[in-house]
């Protein structure tokens, strides 16, 4: 009976083991490696940049891509070096539901001579000595190079180094890497939007006062500073005037919202077209422009000639302030000289003016312009 019992159980155990092996083998099968695709600025079909007053820019970029169906790893390069990765948004303009983001990474381990050396610590490379390639092993790069040549250890720089290749995880530029699930096999336009630091703008105004101090020729300039780490070619440029509220511990000092009144825009022939947007003013440049990295660019904001002004003399005579310690009035207080203008269409203006510095010039007796003063103006509706 024991023999029969053993003979019956053994085949069942073997069958169970076989089933477990088959099932376990299927579960442990490695996942297929996703397709890999790379996209650079060469795929770009359009880019728009919105610049704020507070070291902030919003970039919206459209690229044409052809992705395989299924899971794909997309390396999206040529983005701003000061990108805020947590603000990135990507969507397919052809079919938003057909492209889903599974993972997102921001790769900023950038290629440099030092980084390249660091990646080859413990590995063999070659150095050129007297025209001959000699193998060496990098032992350390902390504070200098330590390497082995033959059975001896050296610490000086060995000379011209030859590497067998580039490590896979070193990139020439900051790159966004997405793991995408794609259902669209035809070419599609993809829109990526993100915030970046390193961008700001300000306004400057130049006023030339006439001989009678009754009219000025006014020119406004927008000065843009791009230190974002990227160049934006033929970009649609927009400027936001107003102080955008941002979270203190994430982006920088608190800056409260500034409420601006709506006002009538200048005609579309102006370099910038103004419109009210939420509680701000939005200025759109009426032509594309290129914003190079590490560049300061000036763009004309407005030009108005023969604008009527009034010259005023103001004396602030608060008695409790303008007295000496003996109670006697101070008699040598200076009188302020102000030039006042009205921002109206009748005065050839009418567009809300962003805050900035206004500098005033006037011609002397021989016609040479002389600088006579400057002042700050706030956002002026």
Secondary structure by P-SEA (a helix, b strand, c coil): caaaaaaaaaaaaaaaaaaaaaaaaaaaccccccbbbbbccccccbbbbbbccccbbbbbbbbbbcccccbbbbbccccccccccccbbbbbccccccccccbbbbbcccccaaaaaaaacccccccccccbbbbbbbcccccbbbbbcccccccccccbbbbccccccccccbbbbbbcccccccbbbbbbbbcccccccbbbbbbbbcccccccbbbbbbbbbccccbbbcccbbbbbccbbbbbcccccccccbbbbbbbbbccccccbbbbbcccbbbbbccbbbbbcccbbbbbbcccccbbbbbbbbbbbcccccccccccccccbbbbbbbbbbbbcccccccccccbbbbbbbbbcccbbbbbcbbbbbcccc
